[in-house]
Amino acid sequence: MFKVVDSQIGLGDVLPQVEEEYGGAIVTFSGTVRRLSRGRRIDYIEYEGYREMAEAKLRQIGEEIRQKWGETKTAIVHRLGHLQVGEVAVVIAVSAPHRREAFEACRYAIERLKEILPIWKKEVGEDGSTWVGMGP
Amino acid sequence: MVLKVRLFAAFRELAGRGEVEVDLPDGGEVEQLLQRLFLLCPQLQPYHRAMAVAVNQRVESWQYQLRAGDEVALLPPVSGGRSAHV
């Protein structure tokens, strides 16, 4: 299950999606908005995305994981919009027959997502706002 | 043909709009589209080499030939680093 949504998310959105008879391990990841970013104090983040393409890219990541680690199940949900510090921006769950594949694949999912997902974040803090990735 | 180009995030704010219509001959290349777009939105030109262009939700090269009805989007660099959205 791969989705981009506008409302609050949590591990409960992805965990049941990957539970299955042949999985011996489930690893989850939850990405949250942090207070400090590169030395700046953050008030909130605006996430904006190219929704249809982002969902296609999430499906692609699930496919890549199956190619690399075989029989796995992956679920990823990313949230868009206005997120306060501490709120959850992305949740991932991967199940695999054994823990090693599950850990590796979950790590891969978040790193890959950071590289290819067409979702951008604007950090808003006391000293103004910055689109991350656009340079200083 | 007239193509709608979608702009996101920093590019949307720089251009002051989320969509721009660009007139281009059928079969025109992505690079040609960008040059015409920069005439309409010169604020985007400095980011020429940092952007990726998606056509029908796939990132394509500067030489990709566009057709009527194609869905084009300019993608700013993502937070994770590389600008190539492969």
Backbone of each chain as ProteinMPNN parsed JSONL, in Angstrom:
{"seq_chain_A": "MFKVVDSQIGLGDVLPQVEEEYGGAIVTFSGTVRRLSRGRRIDYIEYEGYREMAEAKLRQIGEEIRQKWGETKTAIVHRLGHLQVGEVAVVIAVSAPHRREAFEACRYAIERLKEILPIWKKEVGEDGSTWVGMGP", "coords_chain_A": {"N_chain_A": [[0.846, -1.182, 0.0], [0.685, 2.118, -0.965], [0.711, 5.44, -0.384], [-0.179, 8.949, -0.574], [-1.12, 11.38, 1.605], [-3.35, 13.778, 3.265], [-3.928, 13.969, 5.904], [-3.392, 13.271, 9.462], [-0.915, 10.771, 10.223], [0.249, 7.437, 11.14], [2.087, 4.625, 12.502], [0.187, 2.667, 12.59], [-1.124, 2.86, 10.216], [0.393, 1.545, 8.347], [1.451, -0.831, 9.367], [-0.495, -3.063, 9.665], [-0.79, -3.611, 7.014], [1.357, -5.042, 6.101], [1.573, -7.333, 7.535], [1.866, -10.758, 7.484], [1.58, -14.284, 6.804], [4.029, -15.521, 6.015], [5.971, -13.817, 6.793], [8.701, -13.24, 8.906], [9.726, -11.164, 10.176], [9.165, -7.757, 10.895], [9.998, -4.512, 10.077], [9.788, -1.154, 11.025], [9.581, 2.336, 10.123], [9.487, 5.681, 11.158], [9.156, 8.939, 10.296], [9.726, 12.104, 11.618], [8.909, 15.581, 12.268], [11.524, 17.661, 13.101], [12.772, 19.775, 15.766], [15.157, 21.271, 15.503], [16.921, 22.221, 12.641], [19.683, 21.961, 10.752], [20.922, 23.795, 12.467], [18.978, 25.743, 12.678], [16.028, 26.989, 14.287], [12.968, 25.448, 14.138], [9.583, 26.157, 13.373], [7.365, 25.082, 12.02], [6.623, 22.794, 9.267], [5.998, 22.912, 5.796], [4.79, 20.589, 3.611], [4.888, 19.862, 0.223], [3.677, 18.27, -2.688], [3.98, 16.399, -5.778], [1.501, 14.766, -6.317], [0.351, 12.447, -7.75], [2.556, 11.46, -9.129], [4.26, 11.017, -7.007], [3.025, 8.916, -5.635], [3.328, 6.948, -7.552], [6.098, 6.735, -7.538], [6.526, 5.747, -4.979], [5.392, 3.223, -5.23], [7.208, 2.225, -7.063], [9.504, 2.065, -5.463], [8.758, 0.035, -3.698], [8.702, -2.047, -5.505], [11.393, -2.143, -6.291], [12.482, -2.991, -3.901], [11.438, -5.552, -3.702], [12.782, -6.688, -5.845], [15.42, -6.606, -4.95], [15.463, -7.863, -2.422], [13.79, -9.996, -2.527], [11.015, -11.984, -1.483], [9.16, -9.808, -0.036], [7.103, -7.493, 1.78], [5.922, -4.25, 1.386], [4.864, -1.175, 2.782], [4.066, 2.227, 2.477], [3.364, 5.456, 3.65], [3.019, 8.843, 3.024], [2.751, 12.092, 4.318], [1.246, 15.236, 3.408], [1.216, 18.875, 3.511], [0.659, 21.14, 6.287], [2.775, 20.7, 8.915], [3.371, 20.326, 12.338], [6.127, 20.62, 14.67], [7.305, 17.489, 15.748], [5.234, 16.074, 14.637], [4.232, 13.349, 12.479], [5.683, 12.666, 9.384], [6.223, 10.722, 7.516], [5.623, 7.243, 7.157], [6.815, 3.902, 7.244], [6.635, 0.444, 6.576], [8.116, -2.724, 6.474], [7.936, -6.093, 5.678], [9.575, -9.235, 5.924], [10.898, -12.538, 5.348], [13.055, -12.89, 7.125], [14.951, -11.083, 9.697], [17.223, -9.628, 8.828], [16.9, -8.947, 6.068], [14.591, -7.457, 6.362], [15.373, -5.226, 7.957], [17.378, -4.099, 6.291], [15.927, -3.534, 3.961], [14.022, -1.71, 4.848], [15.583, 0.455, 5.598], [16.633, 1.037, 3.089], [14.302, 1.857, 1.815], [13.641, 4.375, 3.028], [15.921, 5.898, 2.458], [15.969, 5.871, -0.327], [13.554, 7.026, -0.932], [14.033, 9.638, -0.085], [15.711, 10.405, -2.098], [14.286, 10.224, -4.553], [11.576, 10.929, -4.376], [8.986, 13.044, -5.457], [8.423, 15.229, -3.536], [8.43, 18.104, -1.595], [9.925, 20.139, 0.976], [9.189, 22.935, 2.985], [10.817, 24.677, 5.357], [9.801, 26.45, 8.113], [10.755, 28.95, 10.231], [11.842, 31.0, 13.047], [13.515, 32.781, 11.807], [12.594, 33.103, 9.224], [11.718, 31.456, 6.056], [12.61, 28.448, 4.26], [13.005, 26.599, 1.304], [13.888, 23.343, 1.324], [16.745, 21.956, -0.203], [17.059, 23.75, -2.225], [19.389, 25.15, -2.049], [21.504, 27.581, -0.251]], "CA_chain_A": [[0.0, 0.0, 0.0], [1.539, 3.291, -1.137], [-0.234, 6.554, -0.45], [0.163, 10.299, -0.154], [-2.373, 11.82, 2.234], [-3.345, 15.128, 3.851], [-4.303, 13.947, 7.323], [-2.414, 12.678, 10.372], [-0.579, 9.378, 9.944], [0.994, 6.734, 12.18], [2.5, 3.273, 12.104], [-1.024, 1.868, 12.428], [-1.579, 2.901, 8.817], [1.177, 0.665, 7.477], [1.768, -2.122, 9.986], [-1.399, -4.167, 9.299], [-0.705, -3.859, 5.575], [2.469, -5.927, 5.752], [1.532, -8.54, 8.352], [1.456, -11.923, 6.711], [1.942, -15.604, 7.304], [5.404, -15.932, 5.738], [6.912, -12.83, 7.316], [9.233, -13.536, 10.23], [10.23, -9.913, 10.735], [8.629, -6.506, 10.357], [10.722, -3.332, 10.548], [9.05, 0.062, 10.679], [10.271, 3.618, 10.249], [8.575, 6.789, 11.274], [9.935, 10.177, 10.154], [8.981, 13.186, 12.266], [9.435, 16.94, 12.109], [12.395, 17.961, 14.245], [12.818, 21.193, 16.182], [16.33, 21.942, 14.966], [17.355, 21.75, 11.34], [20.911, 22.65, 10.36], [21.184, 24.915, 13.359], [17.846, 26.682, 12.752], [14.895, 26.569, 15.091], [11.845, 25.306, 13.216], [8.228, 26.238, 13.95], [6.571, 24.065, 11.332], [7.061, 22.481, 7.902], [4.975, 22.714, 4.764], [5.165, 19.601, 2.588], [4.115, 19.984, -1.017], [4.095, 17.165, -3.543], [3.36, 16.068, -7.06], [0.855, 13.639, -5.672], [0.207, 11.242, -8.577], [3.891, 10.927, -9.403], [4.835, 10.551, -5.736], [2.501, 7.579, -5.359], [3.968, 6.035, -8.508], [7.475, 6.52, -7.081], [6.482, 4.865, -3.807], [5.194, 1.86, -5.76], [8.497, 1.831, -7.665], [10.419, 1.687, -4.379], [8.318, -1.293, -3.258], [9.122, -2.988, -6.561], [12.857, -2.273, -6.186], [12.765, -3.79, -2.708], [11.174, -6.96, -4.041], [13.854, -7.18, -6.718], [16.678, -6.736, -4.212], [15.388, -8.719, -1.243], [12.876, -11.114, -2.727], [9.655, -11.965, -0.958], [8.945, -8.824, 1.025], [5.911, -6.665, 1.6], [6.249, -2.898, 1.816], [3.801, -0.166, 2.784], [4.597, 3.56, 2.778], [2.408, 6.566, 3.565], [3.646, 10.154, 3.238], [1.761, 13.142, 4.535], [1.519, 16.564, 2.861], [0.555, 19.981, 4.195], [1.269, 21.873, 7.386], [3.098, 19.78, 10.021], [4.035, 20.915, 13.501], [7.246, 19.857, 15.23], [6.884, 16.261, 16.422], [4.248, 15.322, 13.853], [4.791, 12.312, 11.621], [5.616, 13.021, 7.967], [6.267, 9.522, 6.679], [5.714, 5.956, 7.859], [7.197, 2.793, 6.364], [6.738, -0.878, 7.196], [8.561, -3.759, 5.548], [8.021, -7.429, 6.258], [10.4, -10.178, 5.166], [11.007, -13.794, 6.095], [14.068, -12.789, 8.183], [15.178, -9.71, 10.146], [18.258, -8.931, 8.083], [16.291, -8.334, 4.881], [13.603, -6.455, 6.776], [16.112, -4.018, 8.348], [18.039, -3.5, 5.119], [14.939, -3.019, 3.012], [13.37, -0.527, 5.419], [16.589, 1.511, 5.448], [16.659, 1.372, 1.661], [13.064, 2.576, 1.46], [13.672, 5.786, 3.427], [16.995, 6.593, 1.723], [15.55, 5.982, -1.731], [12.462, 7.998, -0.93], [14.647, 10.966, 0.014], [16.353, 10.731, -3.38], [13.472, 10.273, -5.779], [10.166, 11.267, -4.208], [8.722, 14.448, -5.778], [7.787, 15.914, -2.412], [9.381, 19.125, -1.148], [9.528, 20.707, 2.257], [9.558, 24.31, 3.337], [10.977, 24.828, 6.797], [9.47, 27.798, 8.546], [11.269, 29.185, 11.585], [11.774, 32.399, 13.486], [14.273, 33.655, 10.907], [12.074, 33.04, 7.858], [11.412, 30.134, 5.526], [13.522, 27.93, 3.238], [12.7, 25.332, 0.632], [15.067, 22.493, 1.481], [17.222, 21.428, -1.478], [17.244, 24.847, -3.182], [20.622, 25.869, -1.77], [21.444, 28.437, 0.95]], "C_chain_A": [[0.889, 1.242, 0.0], [0.652, 4.504, -1.333], [0.386, 7.875, -0.021], [-1.134, 10.911, 0.365], [-2.219, 13.208, 2.866], [-3.622, 15.137, 5.354], [-3.219, 13.261, 8.156], [-2.168, 11.204, 10.054], [0.189, 8.766, 11.117], [1.312, 5.33, 11.696], [1.306, 2.344, 11.914], [-1.57, 1.889, 11.009], [-0.839, 1.901, 7.947], [1.4, -0.745, 8.042], [0.819, -3.261, 9.563], [-1.287, -4.542, 7.825], [0.381, -4.877, 5.22], [2.491, -7.216, 6.577], [1.079, -9.709, 7.488], [2.138, -13.188, 7.21], [3.429, -15.931, 7.142], [6.436, -14.935, 6.241], [7.375, -13.23, 8.699], [9.706, -12.274, 10.916], [9.518, -8.743, 10.081], [9.459, -5.38, 10.946], [9.947, -2.109, 10.104], [9.937, 1.286, 10.844], [9.22, 4.707, 10.301], [9.404, 8.065, 11.251], [9.123, 11.346, 10.686], [9.652, 14.536, 12.051], [10.266, 17.301, 13.339], [12.44, 19.466, 14.519], [13.979, 21.938, 15.542], [16.706, 21.355, 13.62], [18.53, 22.592, 10.892], [21.112, 23.937, 11.168], [20.026, 25.907, 13.499], [16.74, 26.095, 13.611], [13.643, 26.601, 14.213], [10.517, 25.431, 13.956], [7.314, 25.18, 13.331], [7.131, 23.828, 9.931], [5.841, 22.382, 6.997], [5.508, 21.685, 3.77], [4.26, 19.784, 1.381], [4.595, 18.885, -1.955], [3.371, 17.11, -4.863], [2.738, 14.705, -6.786], [0.829, 12.355, -6.514], [1.573, 10.6, -8.831], [4.52, 10.369, -8.126], [4.317, 9.145, -5.423], [3.108, 6.547, -6.309], [5.393, 5.718, -8.065], [7.514, 5.621, -5.85], [6.28, 3.418, -4.26], [6.493, 1.331, -6.364], [9.483, 1.372, -6.584], [10.053, 0.295, -3.849], [8.772, -2.379, -4.226], [10.639, -3.229, -6.483], [13.225, -3.147, -4.987], [12.514, -5.269, -2.991], [12.267, -7.53, -4.928], [15.138, -7.449, -5.939], [16.611, -7.773, -3.101], [14.347, -9.835, -1.351], [11.528, -10.922, -2.065], [9.499, -11.043, 0.24], [7.615, -8.14, 0.749], [6.238, -5.294, 2.152], [4.996, -2.031, 1.798], [4.411, 1.166, 3.198], [3.467, 4.586, 2.662], [3.163, 7.853, 3.885], [2.554, 11.192, 3.38], [2.202, 14.444, 3.871], [0.825, 17.615, 3.72], [1.384, 20.543, 5.334], [1.519, 20.923, 8.558], [3.852, 20.496, 11.127], [5.225, 20.035, 13.916], [6.694, 18.646, 15.988], [5.873, 15.45, 15.623], [4.943, 14.388, 12.857], [4.583, 12.668, 10.149], [5.566, 11.789, 7.071], [6.338, 8.278, 7.561], [5.962, 4.842, 6.835], [7.138, 1.504, 7.177], [7.155, -1.869, 6.115], [8.543, -5.094, 6.284], [8.811, -8.33, 5.32], [10.467, -11.469, 5.981], [11.984, -13.688, 7.272], [14.429, -11.338, 8.475], [16.188, -8.947, 9.299], [17.684, -8.21, 6.85], [15.329, -7.224, 5.28], [14.286, -5.137, 7.17], [16.698, -3.317, 7.122], [17.036, -2.846, 4.185], [14.255, -1.765, 3.545], [14.307, 0.682, 5.317], [16.642, 1.994, 3.996], [15.455, 2.237, 1.297], [13.166, 4.052, 1.828], [14.763, 6.545, 2.673], [16.588, 6.852, 0.275], [14.457, 7.042, -1.885], [13.005, 9.433, -0.897], [15.27, 11.39, -1.307], [15.35, 11.015, -4.486], [12.034, 10.735, -5.598], [9.917, 12.743, -4.549], [7.851, 15.11, -4.7], [8.838, 16.853, -1.833], [8.928, 19.698, 0.184], [10.059, 22.11, 2.459], [9.611, 24.401, 4.847], [10.706, 26.277, 7.168], [9.897, 27.958, 10.002], [11.242, 30.663, 11.914], [12.523, 33.339, 12.534], [13.833, 33.503, 9.446], [11.853, 31.621, 7.382], [12.364, 29.751, 4.408], [12.944, 26.676, 2.618], [13.959, 24.488, 0.687], [15.449, 21.904, 0.118], [17.527, 22.519, -2.492], [18.518, 25.639, -2.928], [20.42, 26.867, -0.646], [20.429, 29.57, 0.812]], "O_chain_A": [[1.747, 1.395, 0.869], [-0.075, 4.597, -2.323], [1.327, 7.923, 0.771], [-2.133, 10.956, -0.353], [-1.114, 13.736, 2.984], [-3.558, 16.185, 5.997], [-2.247, 12.736, 7.612], [-3.085, 10.479, 9.669], [0.709, 9.48, 11.974], [0.87, 4.904, 10.629], [1.386, 1.36, 11.178], [-2.382, 1.042, 10.637], [-1.365, 1.451, 6.928], [1.52, -1.717, 7.296], [1.289, -4.319, 9.145], [-1.645, -5.652, 7.432], [0.329, -5.5, 4.16], [3.327, -8.088, 6.346], [0.033, -9.649, 6.841], [3.133, -13.148, 7.935], [4.027, -16.547, 8.025], [7.638, -15.174, 6.131], [6.559, -13.527, 9.572], [10.05, -12.296, 12.098], [9.295, -8.733, 8.871], [9.615, -5.29, 12.163], [9.5, -2.024, 8.96], [10.909, 1.275, 11.599], [8.211, 4.667, 9.596], [10.269, 8.252, 12.107], [7.984, 11.564, 10.273], [10.827, 14.608, 11.692], [9.779, 17.253, 14.469], [12.186, 20.295, 13.646], [13.833, 23.075, 15.093], [16.8, 20.137, 13.471], [18.393, 23.796, 10.675], [21.423, 24.999, 10.629], [20.079, 26.808, 14.336], [16.539, 24.881, 13.66], [13.301, 27.628, 13.626], [10.35, 24.873, 15.04], [6.586, 24.479, 14.035], [8.001, 24.564, 9.465], [4.801, 21.845, 7.376], [6.558, 21.891, 3.16], [3.036, 19.851, 1.5], [5.791, 18.599, -2.013], [2.3, 17.691, -5.04], [3.35, 13.657, -6.99], [1.239, 11.296, -6.039], [1.731, 9.382, -8.761], [5.23, 9.364, -8.166], [5.083, 8.282, -4.994], [3.37, 5.41, -5.915], [5.851, 4.583, -8.194], [8.436, 4.82, -5.696], [6.917, 2.502, -3.739], [6.839, 0.16, -6.206], [10.211, 0.399, -6.779], [10.933, -0.524, -3.584], [9.169, -3.472, -3.824], [11.105, -4.362, -6.595], [14.161, -3.943, -5.052], [13.286, -6.13, -2.57], [12.642, -8.696, -4.798], [15.859, -8.403, -6.231], [17.584, -8.487, -2.859], [14.066, -10.53, -0.374], [10.965, -9.827, -2.084], [9.684, -11.454, 1.386], [7.078, -8.199, -0.357], [6.768, -5.175, 3.257], [4.167, -2.147, 0.896], [5.182, 1.231, 4.155], [2.71, 4.58, 1.691], [3.86, 7.939, 4.896], [1.559, 11.174, 2.655], [3.398, 14.722, 3.782], [-0.035, 17.299, 4.542], [2.611, 20.447, 5.357], [0.567, 20.396, 9.135], [4.843, 21.182, 10.88], [5.304, 18.861, 13.552], [5.746, 18.762, 16.765], [5.673, 14.267, 15.898], [6.084, 14.615, 12.455], [3.463, 12.937, 9.716], [4.949, 11.806, 6.006], [7.026, 8.265, 8.582], [5.408, 4.837, 5.736], [7.548, 1.48, 8.337], [6.63, -1.861, 5.002], [9.076, -5.207, 7.387], [8.732, -8.211, 4.097], [10.131, -11.481, 7.165], [11.772, -14.323, 8.306], [14.247, -10.463, 7.629], [16.027, -7.747, 9.076], [17.948, -7.029, 6.624], [15.257, -6.184, 4.625], [13.84, -4.062, 6.77], [16.538, -2.11, 6.94], [17.262, -1.747, 3.68], [13.942, -0.856, 2.777], [13.876, 1.789, 4.991], [16.689, 3.193, 3.721], [15.577, 3.22, 0.567], [12.811, 4.907, 1.016], [14.566, 7.698, 2.29], [16.838, 7.927, -0.27], [14.448, 7.831, -2.829], [12.503, 10.318, -1.59], [15.352, 12.581, -1.609], [15.538, 11.944, -5.272], [11.33, 10.918, -6.591], [10.577, 13.614, -3.982], [6.705, 15.489, -4.941], [9.983, 16.461, -1.608], [7.737, 19.745, 0.493], [11.209, 22.423, 2.148], [8.604, 24.231, 5.534], [11.301, 27.202, 6.615], [9.466, 27.213, 10.882], [10.695, 31.474, 11.167], [12.219, 34.529, 12.455], [14.621, 33.751, 8.534], [11.805, 30.688, 8.184], [12.87, 30.615, 3.69], [12.451, 25.794, 3.322], [14.993, 24.884, 0.149], [14.593, 21.416, -0.62], [18.177, 22.261, -3.505], [18.713, 26.695, -3.528], [19.31, 27.006, -0.131], [20.266, 30.369, 1.734]]}, "seq_chain_B": "MVLKVRLFAAFRELAGRGEVEVDLPDGGEVEQLLQRLFLLCPQLQPYHRAMAVAVNQRVESWQYQLRAGDEVALLPPVSGGRSAHV", "coords_chain_B": {"N_chain_B": [[1.09, 23.363, -30.596], [-0.35, 23.652, -27.326], [1.087, 23.354, -24.224], [0.499, 22.436, -20.876], [2.372, 23.335, -18.129], [3.279, 22.14, -15.055], [4.095, 23.576, -11.928], [5.966, 23.246, -8.965], [6.285, 23.724, -5.386], [9.19, 25.476, -4.499], [9.562, 26.442, -7.099], [6.984, 27.041, -7.905], [6.4, 29.109, -6.148], [8.352, 30.994, -6.897], [7.569, 31.577, -9.51], [5.076, 32.489, -9.05], [2.754, 31.172, -9.626], [0.995, 28.051, -10.195], [0.851, 26.747, -12.541], [1.742, 26.925, -15.958], [1.103, 27.911, -19.267], [2.557, 26.834, -22.253], [3.483, 27.502, -25.535], [4.337, 25.381, -28.169], [5.96, 23.786, -30.944], [4.621, 20.702, -32.264], [6.302, 17.803, -31.222], [8.427, 19.203, -30.273], [11.369, 19.701, -28.259], [12.191, 19.027, -24.785], [14.128, 20.844, -23.83], [13.695, 23.018, -25.499], [11.147, 23.73, -24.758], [11.699, 24.573, -22.164], [13.263, 26.848, -22.645], [11.362, 28.537, -23.765], [9.615, 28.713, -21.667], [11.194, 30.051, -19.817], [11.182, 32.594, -20.833], [8.683, 33.43, -20.163], [8.689, 33.081, -17.423], [11.122, 34.324, -16.05], [12.317, 34.121, -13.573], [12.827, 31.5, -13.063], [14.946, 30.657, -14.539], [17.657, 30.713, -13.423], [17.722, 28.251, -12.185], [17.9, 26.282, -13.994], [19.79, 24.129, -14.443], [19.471, 22.708, -12.154], [17.002, 21.63, -12.057], [14.572, 18.975, -12.626], [12.748, 17.474, -15.279], [9.567, 16.235, -15.578], [7.694, 14.121, -17.63], [4.535, 13.058, -18.225], [4.692, 11.951, -15.691], [7.187, 10.743, -15.579], [10.681, 11.142, -15.324], [12.387, 12.839, -17.827], [14.85, 13.287, -20.484], [16.616, 16.296, -21.616], [16.358, 16.193, -24.32], [14.058, 14.921, -24.955], [11.149, 14.355, -26.893], [8.222, 16.201, -27.116], [4.654, 15.736, -27.039], [1.292, 16.655, -28.042], [-0.945, 17.007, -25.332], [0.695, 15.878, -23.456], [1.658, 15.566, -20.037], [3.367, 17.833, -18.288], [5.868, 18.583, -15.878], [7.791, 20.683, -13.761], [10.387, 19.885, -11.671], [11.678, 20.816, -8.647], [14.931, 20.496, -6.955], [15.055, 17.702, -4.713], [14.841, 17.189, -1.125], [16.578, 15.21, -0.277], [18.941, 15.374, -1.66], [20.377, 14.572, -4.471], [19.648, 15.89, -7.759], [18.573, 14.498, -9.806], [15.731, 12.881, -10.568], [15.317, 9.818, -10.754]], "CA_chain_B": [[0.346, 22.82, -29.471], [-0.137, 24.353, -26.066], [1.282, 22.397, -23.132], [0.437, 22.965, -19.514], [3.536, 22.929, -17.331], [2.987, 22.3, -13.624], [5.232, 24.037, -11.111], [5.778, 22.868, -7.568], [7.127, 24.167, -4.275], [9.958, 26.707, -4.703], [9.336, 26.95, -8.457], [5.638, 27.625, -7.9], [6.466, 30.406, -5.46], [9.151, 31.923, -7.707], [6.798, 31.98, -10.689], [3.832, 33.1, -8.6], [1.612, 30.367, -10.103], [1.254, 26.618, -10.174], [0.734, 26.174, -13.88], [2.016, 27.883, -17.026], [0.864, 27.344, -20.6], [3.656, 27.147, -23.165], [3.196, 27.135, -26.92], [5.507, 24.666, -28.683], [5.6, 22.931, -32.087], [4.5, 19.281, -31.937], [7.612, 17.162, -31.321], [9.455, 20.067, -29.682], [12.095, 19.04, -27.176], [12.087, 19.575, -23.436], [14.996, 22.022, -23.719], [13.025, 24.102, -26.219], [10.048, 24.119, -23.88], [12.249, 25.326, -21.041], [13.671, 28.174, -23.117], [10.153, 29.356, -23.911], [9.081, 28.93, -20.318], [12.019, 31.056, -19.126], [10.766, 33.922, -21.305], [7.466, 33.765, -19.406], [9.026, 33.078, -15.989], [12.591, 34.431, -15.977], [12.79, 33.793, -12.207], [13.184, 30.078, -12.987], [16.139, 30.394, -15.349], [18.867, 30.357, -12.659], [17.64, 26.878, -11.676], [17.855, 25.412, -15.168], [20.576, 22.888, -14.301], [19.126, 22.02, -10.904], [15.653, 21.062, -12.125], [14.296, 17.808, -13.452], [11.475, 17.651, -15.973], [8.789, 15.003, -15.676], [6.675, 14.078, -18.672], [3.632, 11.962, -17.855], [5.163, 11.421, -14.402], [8.515, 10.116, -15.663], [11.711, 12.128, -15.616], [12.912, 12.649, -19.178], [16.047, 14.09, -20.797], [16.375, 17.587, -22.297], [16.094, 15.954, -25.749], [12.791, 14.191, -25.102], [10.224, 15.066, -27.779], [6.911, 16.337, -26.489], [3.461, 15.611, -27.885], [0.093, 17.298, -27.494], [-1.577, 16.243, -24.256], [1.664, 15.439, -22.445], [1.612, 16.242, -18.739], [4.753, 18.236, -18.006], [6.052, 19.196, -14.569], [9.158, 21.05, -13.381], [10.62, 19.407, -10.317], [12.856, 21.361, -7.942], [15.715, 19.447, -6.285], [14.413, 17.211, -3.485], [15.65, 17.43, 0.073], [17.559, 14.179, -0.067], [20.222, 15.621, -2.285], [20.562, 14.611, -5.913], [18.565, 16.546, -8.465], [18.009, 13.608, -10.824], [14.658, 12.042, -10.043], [15.294, 8.685, -11.69]], "C_chain_B": [[0.639, 23.664, -28.227], [-0.022, 23.31, -24.957], [1.161, 23.108, -21.789], [1.636, 22.43, -18.742], [3.216, 23.19, -15.858], [4.256, 22.673, -12.864], [4.938, 23.706, -9.659], [6.729, 23.616, -6.639], [7.854, 25.475, -4.606], [9.704, 27.292, -6.093], [7.96, 27.618, -8.562], [5.678, 29.009, -7.249], [7.247, 31.433, -6.278], [8.348, 32.461, -8.883], [5.492, 32.673, -10.293], [2.592, 32.389, -9.109], [2.009, 28.898, -10.201], [1.214, 25.962, -11.54], [0.988, 27.265, -14.914], [1.728, 27.195, -18.353], [1.965, 27.802, -21.541], [3.303, 26.627, -24.548], [4.472, 26.555, -27.536], [5.073, 23.874, -29.911], [5.507, 21.472, -31.638], [5.861, 18.616, -32.142], [8.74, 18.008, -30.772], [10.104, 19.381, -28.492], [11.917, 19.757, -25.846], [12.906, 20.861, -23.303], [14.352, 23.253, -24.37], [11.853, 24.642, -25.372], [10.565, 24.985, -22.735], [12.635, 26.738, -21.475], [12.468, 29.095, -23.271], [9.545, 29.689, -22.556], [9.867, 30.033, -19.594], [11.704, 32.475, -19.605], [9.542, 34.394, -20.513], [7.753, 33.899, -17.912], [10.541, 33.147, -15.819], [13.165, 34.073, -14.607], [13.284, 32.351, -12.124], [14.513, 29.766, -13.679], [17.381, 30.029, -14.536], [18.876, 28.901, -12.186], [17.622, 25.843, -12.791], [18.549, 24.064, -14.944], [20.213, 22.102, -13.052], [17.79, 21.297, -11.013], [15.624, 19.744, -12.888], [12.945, 18.063, -14.113], [10.788, 16.297, -16.088], [7.766, 15.15, -16.802], [5.83, 12.843, -18.405], [4.186, 11.174, -16.665], [6.448, 10.601, -14.471], [9.52, 11.199, -15.96], [12.324, 11.816, -16.976], [14.097, 13.579, -19.424], [15.648, 15.399, -21.481], [15.989, 17.37, -23.771], [14.751, 15.269, -25.998], [11.81, 15.018, -25.934], [8.807, 15.024, -27.233], [5.784, 16.245, -27.507], [2.288, 16.311, -27.221], [-0.503, 16.399, -26.41], [-0.614, 15.738, -23.206], [1.488, 16.251, -21.163], [3.047, 16.547, -18.328], [4.819, 18.89, -16.63], [7.522, 19.518, -14.341], [9.365, 20.689, -11.927], [11.855, 20.074, -9.718], [13.66, 20.217, -7.342], [14.977, 18.99, -5.023], [15.384, 17.272, -2.318], [16.769, 16.431, 0.247], [18.849, 14.358, -0.814], [20.164, 15.695, -3.789], [19.369, 15.242, -6.627], [17.926, 15.62, -9.497], [16.966, 12.678, -10.204], [14.512, 10.826, -10.954], [14.17, 7.724, -11.368]], "O_chain_B": [[1.693, 24.286, -28.093], [-0.918, 22.486, -24.772], [1.653, 24.221, -21.602], [1.882, 21.224, -18.708], [2.922, 24.32, -15.467], [5.339, 22.151, -13.129], [3.813, 23.862, -9.185], [7.803, 24.07, -7.033], [7.215, 26.469, -4.952], [9.638, 28.512, -6.246], [7.807, 28.639, -9.233], [5.065, 29.956, -7.742], [6.86, 32.599, -6.35], [8.429, 33.644, -9.215], [4.877, 33.362, -11.108], [1.492, 32.936, -9.036], [3.188, 28.553, -10.279], [1.506, 24.775, -11.682], [0.51, 28.39, -14.769], [2.071, 26.028, -18.539], [2.275, 28.99, -21.627], [2.884, 25.482, -24.717], [5.546, 27.149, -27.441], [3.962, 23.345, -29.944], [6.23, 21.053, -30.734], [6.508, 18.857, -33.161], [9.896, 17.585, -30.797], [9.473, 18.58, -27.802], [11.545, 20.929, -25.793], [12.436, 21.846, -22.734], [14.451, 24.369, -23.861], [11.621, 25.849, -25.297], [9.957, 25.994, -22.38], [12.37, 27.707, -20.763], [12.538, 30.282, -22.951], [9.035, 30.787, -22.331], [9.295, 30.838, -18.859], [11.928, 33.444, -18.879], [9.382, 35.581, -20.231], [7.145, 34.717, -17.222], [11.175, 32.146, -15.483], [14.35, 33.762, -14.487], [14.061, 32.007, -11.233], [15.124, 28.728, -13.425], [18.103, 29.11, -14.924], [19.929, 28.376, -11.824], [17.358, 24.665, -12.551], [17.983, 23.005, -15.214], [20.611, 20.946, -12.911], [17.467, 20.454, -10.176], [16.516, 19.438, -13.68], [12.103, 18.78, -13.571], [11.349, 15.34, -16.623], [7.073, 16.161, -16.909], [6.34, 11.723, -18.363], [4.16, 9.944, -16.626], [6.766, 9.855, -13.544], [9.25, 12.09, -16.766], [12.728, 10.685, -17.246], [14.321, 14.532, -18.676], [14.496, 15.583, -21.873], [15.378, 18.238, -24.394], [14.363, 15.066, -27.149], [11.655, 16.22, -25.718], [8.267, 13.96, -26.93], [5.936, 16.62, -28.67], [2.279, 16.535, -26.01], [-0.555, 15.179, -26.561], [-1.039, 15.223, -22.172], [1.21, 17.449, -21.196], [3.838, 15.643, -18.056], [3.932, 19.66, -16.259], [8.398, 18.725, -14.686], [8.617, 21.128, -11.053], [12.96, 19.909, -10.235], [13.158, 19.099, -7.223], [14.347, 19.8, -4.344], [16.595, 17.391, -2.504], [17.798, 16.745, 0.845], [19.777, 13.571, -0.629], [19.927, 16.768, -4.343], [18.232, 15.146, -6.167], [16.849, 15.923, -10.011], [17.298, 11.796, -9.411], [13.657, 10.82, -11.839], [14.004, 6.716, -12.055]]}, "name": "protein", "num_of_chains": 2, "seq": "MFKVVDSQIGLGDVLPQVEEEYGGAIVTFSGTVRRLSRGRRIDYIEYEGYREMAEAKLRQIGEEIRQKWGETKTAIVHRLGHLQVGEVAVVIAVSAPHRREAFEACRYAIERLKEILPIWKKEVGEDGSTWVGMGPMVLKVRLFAAFRELAGRGEVEVDLPDGGEVEQLLQRLFLLCPQLQPYHRAMAVAVNQRVESWQYQLRAGDEVALLPPVSGGRSAHV"}
